[in-house]
Amino acid sequence: MILDIRENIIKTLKTNFQNHKIYGEKKTQGLTRPCFFVDILPIDAQKITPNMQEKSYIVDVQYMSLEDTKLKNLEMSEKISQLFTHVIGTGGKRISVTNERFEIIDGILHYLFDIDFILIGKQTDEHELMKNINLNREVFTWDFHE
């Protein structure tokens, strides 16, 4: 699921910013600006049932402008924000984006948002269904008028 989300984020960036290089992993040398980096970090995973798990991630889309100016970063923050109201997961499922925020660190724009979803696994244990129920219980009677 998370790899599909990452690939769809990269695809959205490539479609909307065709003159920008998009890197899936952070490079320190040989960068072609303007460019994007896409990083996804796990926040939390909670087991709800044996077959159900809630997962939370932070998505960090980093933008390095050609001119390396605050103005270019602010302009790009508006454009990126409009693209990601939701992200697409496995099978075309839409996952809402929450907690959007921006930071500029060392001249690099970080567009951060959270995604939360529940994974439901297939039941792997096969069990024979119950056919009969035998109830053994005593019946008590009493007189309400006593």
C-alpha positions in Angstrom: 0.0 0.0 0.0 2.6 2.6 1.0 4.7 1.9 -2.1 1.7 2.6 -4.3 1.0 5.8 -2.4 4.6 6.9 -2.9 4.5 6.1 -6.6 1.2 7.9 -7.1 2.6 11.0 -5.3 5.6 10.9 -7.7 3.3 10.4 -10.7 1.2 13.5 -9.7 4.3 15.6 -9.4 5.7 14.4 -12.7 2.4 15.2 -14.4 2.1 18.7 -13.0 5.8 19.7 -13.0 7.2 18.2 -16.2 10.3 20.4 -16.2 11.3 19.3 -12.7 13.3 16.3 -11.8 11.7 14.0 -9.2 13.8 11.9 -6.9 12.4 9.1 -4.8 15.4 8.9 -2.6 17.4 11.9 -1.3 20.6 12.6 -3.3 23.4 14.8 -2.1 25.4 15.1 -5.3 24.5 15.5 -9.0 21.2 17.2 -8.4 19.3 18.8 -11.3 17.3 21.8 -10.0 14.5 22.5 -9.8 13.6 19.2 -8.2 11.5 17.3 -5.7 12.2 14.6 -3.2 9.4 12.4 -1.8 9.9 10.7 1.5 7.4 8.8 3.6 8.0 8.2 7.3 5.9 5.8 9.5 4.4 7.4 12.6 2.3 4.7 14.1 0.8 1.2 13.5 -2.0 -0.1 15.8 -3.3 -3.6 15.6 -7.1 -3.4 15.9 -8.0 -7.0 15.4 -5.9 -10.0 14.2 -6.9 -9.0 10.6 -7.1 -5.2 10.9 -4.3 -2.7 11.4 -4.4 1.1 11.5 -1.4 2.9 10.0 -0.2 6.5 10.1 2.5 8.1 8.0 4.0 11.6 7.4 4.7 12.4 3.8 7.5 14.9 3.2 7.6 16.4 -0.3 10.7 18.5 -0.5 11.2 21.2 -3.2 14.5 22.7 -4.3 14.0 25.7 -6.5 16.3 26.8 -9.3 16.7 30.3 -7.9 16.8 29.1 -4.2 14.6 32.0 -3.0 12.0 32.3 -0.4 9.5 33.7 -2.9 9.9 30.7 -5.2 9.3 28.4 -2.3 6.2 30.3 -1.3 4.8 30.2 -4.8 5.5 26.4 -5.0 3.8 25.8 -1.6 0.5 27.1 -3.0 0.8 24.9 -6.2 1.7 21.8 -4.2 -1.1 22.3 -1.7 -3.7 22.4 -4.4 -2.5 19.0 -5.8 -2.7 17.0 -2.6 -6.2 17.1 -1.1 -6.0 13.3 -1.1 -3.6 10.6 -2.3 -4.3 7.4 -4.2 -3.4 4.1 -2.7 -3.7 0.5 -3.8 -6.6 -0.2 -6.2 -7.4 3.5 -6.7 -8.5 4.0 -3.1 -8.5 7.7 -2.1 -6.8 8.5 1.2 -7.5 12.0 2.7 -4.6 14.2 3.5 -4.6 15.7 7.0 -2.5 18.1 9.0 -0.9 20.0 6.1 2.1 22.1 7.0 5.1 23.8 5.4 8.6 24.4 6.5 11.6 26.0 4.8 14.8 24.5 6.1 18.1 25.6 4.6 16.3 27.0 1.6 14.4 23.8 0.9 10.6 23.8 1.0 9.1 20.9 3.0 5.5 20.3 2.3 4.4 17.8 5.0 1.1 16.1 5.5 -0.3 13.0 7.3 -2.2 10.1 6.0 -4.0 7.5 8.1 -5.7 4.4 6.8 -6.8 0.9 8.0 -5.6 -2.2 6.4 -7.9 -5.2 6.5 -6.2 -8.5 5.8 -7.8 -11.6 4.5 -8.8 -14.3 7.0 -6.2 -17.1 6.6 -7.7 -19.6 9.1 -10.4 -21.8 7.6 -12.8 -23.1 10.2 -15.9 -25.2 9.9 -19.0 -23.2 10.6 -21.1 -24.1 13.6 -24.2 -26.0 12.6 -26.0 -26.8 15.9 -26.1 -25.1 19.3 -27.0 -27.1 22.3 -28.1 -24.9 25.3 -28.2 -26.6 28.7 -29.8 -24.3 31.1 -32.1 -24.6 34.1 -35.4 -22.9 34.1 -36.4 -21.1 37.3 -40.0 -20.2 38.1 -41.3 -18.0 40.8 -44.5 -16.4 41.8 -44.7 -12.7 41.4 -47.6 -12.4 43.8 -46.0 -13.7 46.9 
